[in-house]
Amino acid sequence: MRTTASQTGNDRVEILPVVDARQLDAFIRLPHRIYADDPAWVPPLHIERRMHLSPRHNPFFEHGEGQLFLALRRGEVVGRVSAHIDRLFNATHPDEPPTGFFGFIEAVDNAHVFAALLDAAQGWLRARGIVRMRGPFNWSINQESGLLVKGFDTPPAVMMGHARHWYDAHMHTAGMRKVMDLLAYDYTREMRAPEKFLTLAQRLKDKGDLHVRGLVKRELRAELDLIMDIFNDAWSANWGFVPFTAREIRQMGDELRWLVGEHDVAIATWKGEPAAFTVVIPDINRMIADFGGRLLPFNWAKLIWRLKFAGPPERMRMPLMGVRRKYQNSTIGAALALAVIDKVNTYHRDRGVQGAELSWILETNMRTRKLIESTGARHYKTYRIYEREIP
């Protein structure tokens, strides 16, 4: 399939589906051109991107399907996008219209290129009975989500995206409207939960009602099953929620095994029931920024050394946190959340970590936002989700 946007002359934009290895390589390498003069951008590892895009390696494709596209102008690759359907999303939200997604969008500063890419994604989705397009998601809401619209001057944290300042304007010009913002908070080592909550948590611990522990790494599979059980319950009523599948949990364990230690996870039980958790991971983007996207032949050894022997990481990221729904909107729920955050924060503060990113949080989740802001954490990045109807 080959499609062409309506422009004529030198501004004509041609859209090609990615169907071979050469085109996939162009898809992966395009961001190096887009961000060539942006000191905040961190090149993702090419080998990781290939696996993430691969139906053979990414368990998303057990419940999803997709197509990658390239935009060419005068024979040069100037943009990229994906169109994809997540059957698990539509099964989880049966009352919503059939929804498809776009993702991985990158392009030069040209409104025609953005419009052509989004039209190509929409056309692919329309042919499959989809009536609403939403994104960007790379591939699902449980992976990289949103388009950066605030916070361009600092590097993205691990598993978070980056963008150029012109992206948002071109999205709106192409008819995409904002539907949700995802917020990232900057948390420094001096910050801590409010004293009243720490005092409450300590009193509950002294009574034996509240217990907070770290990860039992030798039982990682069972621990991940427990964490995902809490997560899927805690987030089930949230906007855009899609549950983790069993294979996604297994893959997460394989990926986290070499990144996460026993002190990087906190699990809280309330009266004997596992009720809350949090997970932090080293922000390895700080460690791979000079790799240029290449792990081989020698950068893998540098990364292992930096992870294991170069001292504590400069920053962490907290990508997962949850409190069971029945404890939310209560003082006990707040105490559970702040207790798990404080446990991992205390450990990493004492070992010299300078700060962390807490991300992401729905802009409408005021309960969690207020909880995080009560520690002094500062909202410093915004990632936007857009949508439009498909006629």
Secondary structure, DSSP 8 states (H G I E B T S, - for coil): --EE-S--GGG--EEEE--SHHHHHHHHHHHHHHTTT-TT-----HHHHHHHH-TTT-GGGGSEEEEEEEEEETTEEEEEEEEEEEHHHHHH-TTS--EEEEEEEEE-S-HHHHHHHHHHHHHHHHTTT--EEEE-EESSTTSEE-EEEE-TTS---TT-----TTHHHHHHHTT-EEEEEEEEEEEETT----HHHHHHHHHHHHHTSEEEEE--GGGHHHHHHHHHHHHHHHTTTSTT-----HHHHHHHHHHHTTT--GGGEEEEEETTEEEEEEEEEE-THHHHTTSTT--TTTHHHHHHHHHHTS-S-SEEEEEEEEE-GGGTTSHHHHHHHHHHHHHHHHHHHHTT--EEEEEEEETT-HHHHHHHHTTT-EEEEEEEEEEEE--
